[in-house]
Each structure stands twice: as C-alpha cells, then as structure tokens.
C-alpha cells in the first residue's frame, strides 16, 4: 500500500458517510481497491504497514489512518478478502497484534481497527488489560472511549473509569459510557450523589490524580445536584437512589419558602405550612435547618405564628419566639393579622362570584362552548400548577383560566384530560384547539408561549398548542416595551414590591394583584374560595389591562395600533444560535435579492482542527453584535444553503462544502475562511470583506454563546437573592470561591473602553413573573440562569450595580474590563468604519470569556 498517496489533506474520519471522503479522488480510491484486492492477506498487510511506520501516532490525520479506513470500507463492500476467510487461530493472532497497536492509536484509527479485526468479539482478557494499561498511564479519556467501543463496560469498574473524567469536567463522555447500562447508571448516580453529602471535600478525591489537570470549580454540590436531577429524569430512575441531592433540593426549596413567607410575606399561612410540612417530613436534619432558618429572622411574632402553624416544640425555639408563641396560645390568636389584611389595597375582581364557572365535565363544556368561541372577542388566558420547587421537568398544569367580558371559566385540567373522563377529554381538546386557531379571537397572556408549552406537557393531545396559536397579544412583551421606554418604576428591581403581571396591573389599573394564593396547592380538590377568586382575577385583569392600553396607548409609551404591532404569528422560534428547520423555498436564489451583509452561517469545515476555529469566529462576530448561526456537527449542509436563501444570509466555511454551497446559494454568498488565521483575524477579515459597519454600541449587544440579542437587567440585590437561594447550605467551598485570574479579570470593575465606549442599555428588568421558579432560577421559557458562574467577590464589589442575563441560554454577565479589551482588539475595524448604526437595545455585558 505504499503507493497510496492521497491528493490534498488525508481523510482521517471513520464515518463512511463523512463529507471528508470527497477530498480523495475517485481514481485514488479505485487504485486503493485494486491494491487491496491483489493482497493475499490484507489484514496482515495493514498490521505490517502500521508496525513499520509510526506516522499515524500523531494527533492529526495520517496516511495510515486513511488506508485503514479505506480497507474497512472495502471489507464492508466485500471487495477484498476479510476475517471470514481467515482461520480462527489466524484471526486470533491478528487480533492480538491489533490490540497492541490500540495502545498508541489516535481516535481516527481506533474505530477502523476495531471494525476490521472484529475486536468486539475477540478474547476480552487482552482487551481489558489494554484498557487498564491506558488508565494506569493517565490516558483516562482514551481508556473510557475504547472501553465503550469494545463494549467492555460490564467488565470494568464504573467508578474507576468515570471519576477522573468527572474531575476533568467531561461528564458527556461518562454519560455516553453508561448509556444502555441501567445498573451502571445507578452506580454512577450513587457516586455523584455521595459527592453532594454535607461536609464532603472533593479535593480529597482529586489528590489521587496529581498529574491530571482538573476542573474542580465545576463540581460544586449545586452543579452536581443539577446533573444528578437531570440524569434521574432522563433515565427514569428512582430519586431515592440519590438521597443527598434530594435533601439538598428540599433545603433549597425550604429556604425559598422561608424567604417568601418571612421576607416578602407573599404566601398564605396555609400554603406555606402545607409546603414546609411536605418538604421536611420526619427528616431530623431538615427539621434542624428549618429551626435555624426561622431563628435567623428578627420578627419574633411572625416566626412564632409559623411555629404555631407547624406545631414546632417550644423548647427548641429562641426565648423571644417562645414567649410570643405562649401568648398566641393563651390569646388563641391564630388568625393572620398583618399578612392577609388590606384586601382593598389589591386589584379586585369586577364581576359577581356567580359569573365564575368551574368546568369539570363534558356537560359543563357544552353549556359554555358558544361563549368561549364567540368570534371577534378578546380572551384572557392563564394556567396554575402546584409548585414543584425545581424538581425537574415542566410542572403539570392543574387549572386553566379563560376570561371573557363579564365571565371567567376555570377548566379543571386533571378531570378534563383524564382518559376516564368519557367524552370530556376529546371535547376539551377540540374546544381549546378551536379557540387557539381562530384568528378573530384575540388571546391575551403574560408569558403566553410558556403557558402553552406547559399546557402541552400536561395534555399530550395539546402538544402542538403553541404552533396552533393565531391572533394573540403577549402582555409580557407589551410590558417590556413600556419599561424600556419609561424606565422601571421605583421598586421594580428591589427586594420587595410587585413584579411581573402584578406590577403591570398596578401601573395600568392602579393596584397590584394579591399573590397570596400563587404558591397554594392547585392539585387539591375542591379548590378553596380564595384560590378560585385568585385564579379568576389573574385572567380577568388581562382584559382590563388590554382595554386600558388600547384606550390610551400614548400614556404608556406604546404605538397607536397595539394589536397589530404585537400579534404573534404561527412560526415557532428556533433554539438559541441554531438554524431553523428547513422549509420549502418559495423563491429561487435569483429572486431573493441581495444578501444581508451582517448575518452569517458558519460551517465547521476541514481539516478537523478547523472546527473550533470557526466556532471561535462565530463567537467573535457575535461579540461585535453580528447575527451568526452555526451549523451543528453532523448536520446536512443543504440545511445551511436553504436557510441562507430564505433569510439572505452569507455562508462562512473552511472546507470542501465551499464549492457545493457556492453553487447552491450563488456568487457572493459563500466565503471560504482561511483556517491558518486566528479567530480574531478571521473576524476582522470577514468584516472588511463584506464592509460590515460595526460601532462601539454593537459590542456585546448579542450573546456570544447562543446568538440571542435579548437580555434581562438584574439589580445586584436581586442577584444576591437568587444566588443565596440556590447556594449550598455550607456556603461556597474553597474550590467554588477560588477563581482563576482570568475569571477575576473578566468580572473586574467597569472600565472605559478606548474611544470613550460607554453604554446606556435599555433592556427590560427581570421581574418575578419572568421566573418559572427561583430554585433553581429558571425563566418562564425553561431557561435556567447560570448563577454558578457569578463569583462571590463580584457580588460584593461596590462599584457594580447591575447584572445582565441572556434570555436564550441563561448566561449571566456584568460590566468589566473585557469591554475595553474587545474594543482594543477590534480597534482598526471599529475606528475605520464610517458612520454608525442605531445603538443596540440590548445591554453590553463585559464578562464573557474572550
């Protein structure tokens, strides 16, 4: 095979269908096939070649790896003699030689060797010995990858194989290693759970691997707990396997409830006591934590009321609280005094109680169907569900609220979606589908898309509810426009005061919503009177707010045609930074017109080393506010071409796809990027090539991680609360508190960028209604805020007032010297650009990694 010399970069990928095969000419492949066919024993010839040449031992592509892959392809096509024509004894000898070569084989050579010599079916003893040898040499990744390829998981110690990779923050490899092995999954989760027990020091485990680069900052109990909960849900395993994580989760929920009751005072006595009793149960450790939480608050009378509701023993309470508790018992003052008085201070439902209709049967639906589906009317919609306190997954909705003028309907979701409900489920699904799909009926909501996703998760028959939606106005978006134009009202970003929909109702109608029943048990039947009135008010206030905004839009800094400007279309938004699904092109490339010169699609091309470079290019361009989508590894390039035609984007690539894509999208819409340049140089070249106008105000107007251009502004006080609620009870460990110099520099005090680059962001403020849950902090669309990336020192920095959260991926940013570094790095293109664009309406966080 020495005469086989590929033209251009050799192909090192093992996949048959890889586009990289196109780098090799058909004539060369045919020559290789003829060469293999003339060999009496091609398997032995391959081993001889590998023994005599060591060029394949490097990290990059090699001629030997290409030859092995070609032989694998020929064997699969039965173009040359394979293992089936070799005697068992001879095959065993060849397998033994191949196993020895695996010790030094790069990933591109491992798979063809395993396939060619059928090593999965070989004697397991030498294979196991080889995997153990790799592990002893500190080649942990190679050992676990090879063990998985050879399907040796059942014969290997899962803890031994997985621990070093977990310490290196390579959990994805570990998850693939145990995939399909339920017993190994349980053992892995038990191991991760053991690292979450109180007082456990991960550094003790790390000392067993002194020569390995570890990333212990990613192994805080909170981060591990999130991984464990995700894997439990993903594999459908019993949470009892992970008692430490479950206890940690319950403690976080307990702290959240104490905050809501003792600080915000926004949850009723009954709801609070019910949730706390359900969380604590008979767990003595959690009982002790509860007592400590109660004792840490100064309001002895309120704490005594809580202790009375929970029947806590008097002797375990502080003296002042115990004295108040005795007075309560003597005077029998069990009524809620300050917390539930003052109902007149809140928005009141303006319709009679008899106009609230609880719908729980087919007859109920039939009786009110005409009122619900009246063409041309305006409908307020909302959902309620029992709080899950971050238990994982989207909560199951318990009650739907539909308000029309003068009436409110409350469909009982558990009854109406149950298979035992007879005619009711089908009738309910048809009614909701017709309501959503009728464009003449204006549907109002506050975070409507998130509610519809929760409805689909609770009722599988309505899984497409969000896509069926026609003719709607999301008042959350209206509220954001109002706040962007008028700045937040006092208390918007403070620790107390109304938030979200309650704040909108206060700003428009004069009084906030009473949220006392928000955290009540919505699964309980029958619902209490307070719950029914609260649910009805939550939906009916949407109508009154909408009517007020339509009457006086200018008063609230809105355009005159509120409905037209904010009605939502049918299309479902693609995920952060991803390409939307392919659709049939309605126009040819010639009909699209000129391509947008400030929006791109990057395609990681060949050779393999260019993948990370083009992703780096995408991050640099996004850093400058340029809209960039990234084609994921393995996705069909035709998808990029289709999206480029439909959206007028330019494709950036660095490999073979350039010629094919240029033919599909037309001249000027596909640029081949020089892979020898660094990402910053590539970005500069792209900007100059297309004459993209970039100003200082564009820096950080788009998230580098996910391409989203919408942020939420968070005050330092609120950020402290969110971090505090999600923190570990023992506080941050030494590993969590220790930050690298790069991280400290990233979050350094604000500095002025070259050229006087400053920002006055007008993004919306994070409010209570923007959060699906606080523990963990999760936005209404399911995006979790990445609070673990906020160092404790940043929260104490006196000059820092605000943080910014990306609504697409949850990444948290803060102003720092990174802004100045970016401006300096791209000084030439920034200063050399004539004119300027409109300033970004998104914030300019400066803590993204460069």
Buried (B, 14 or more C-beta within 10 A) or exposed (E): BEEBEBEEBBBBBBEEEBBBBBBBEEEBBEBBBEBBEEBEBBBBBBBEBBEEEEEBBEEBBBBBBBBBBBBBBBBEEEBBBBBEEBEEEBBEEBBEBBBEBBBBBBBBBBBBBBBBBBBEEBEBEBBBEBBBEBBEEEBBBBBBBBBBBBBBBEEBEBBEBBBBBBBBBBBEBBBEBBEEBEEBBBBBBBBBBBBBEEEBEBEEBBEEBEEEEBEBBBBBBBBBBBBBBEBBEEBEBEBEBBBBBBBBBBBBBBBBBBBBBBEBBBBBBBBBBBBBEEBBEEBEEBBEBBBEBBBEBEBBBBBBBBBBBBEBEBEBBBEBBBBBBEEBEEEEBEEBEEBBEEEEEBBEBEBEEEBBBBBBBBEBBEEBBEBBBBEEBBBBBBBBBBBBBBBBEBBBBBBBBBBBBEBBBBBBBBBBBEEEBEEBBEBBBEBBBBBBBBBEBBBBBBBBBBBBBBBBBBBEBBBEBBEBBBBBBBBBBBBBBBBBEEEBBEEBBEEEBBBBBBBBBBBBBEBBBBBBBBBBBBBEEEBBEBBBBBBBBBBBBBBBBBEBBBEEBEEBEBEEEBBEBBBBEEEEEEEBBBBBEBEEBEEEBEEBEEBBBBBBBBBBBBBBEBBEBBBBBBBBBBBBBBBBBBBEEEEEBEBBBBBBBBBBBBBBBBBBBBEBBBEBBBEEBBBBBEBEBEBBEBBBBBBEEBEBBBBBBBBBBBBBBBBBBBBBBBBBEBBBBBBEBBBBBEEBBEBBEEBEEEBEBBBBEBBEBBBEBEBEBBBBBBBBBBBBBBBBBBBBBEBBBBBBBBBBEBBEBEEBBBBBBBBBBBBBBBBBBBBBBBBEBBEEBBEEBEEEBEBBBBBBBBBBEB
